[in-house]
Amino acid sequence: MVVERDELLDESCRGAAPLPQEADRVRLDLPRRDDLPDIMYLANNHRIAANLATMPHPFSLEDAKALVQKAEAAHGNSAFFAIRLCTTGRFIGVARYANVEEGMPVHVGYWLGEPFWGQGFATEAVHALVDHAFTHGTMDELTAACRVTNPASRRVLVKSGFQYRDQSMIRSLGAGGSVPIERYNLERAIWKSLRTWGRVAS
């Protein structure tokens, strides 16, 4: 899981940007109200919340409803998607990008339900998310972050072309305090080169 933030999501419609291209085993689309049971079941996990900035734990039905509403509100250089299995359409996590600080680069965040860890789904989802951001957004750079104790997310970011920048601290609601993180960035020019050369080797 990588650090995600909730600030500065506008309340207007996301607009008519098409959904991301379907990956081999996952697809990204909008979360729906019929996803609420799966959202609650997967998100109510301290191991996930402790790796994110603003996810509450315990995670309630009202929190799940708020997640769906955030997706409906995203617009411009922001998007909020459900990660689904292509085979069944089941909700398995979230991938998003948004401005977390005014005037700062757009930030990528995601989380995946624990039953789906370690199978490459997160990497596929982040690839699709990054492609969508640079194809339909106007940003020249994306940022991301992960806890220093989260090597799985570090691998996902590196496989998606993100480059290590530095370390910092961030307050995590789920962890109950400040935690050290690694910060990464991906420039549009690098993304274009990766698409030309093929994705970063596994």
Helices and strands as residue ranges (DSSP letters): E 26-29, G 33-35, H 36-43, H 46-49, H 61-73, E 79-85, E 91-99, E 106-112, G 114-116, H 121-136, E 141-147, H 151-159, E 163-172, E 177-187, H 188-197
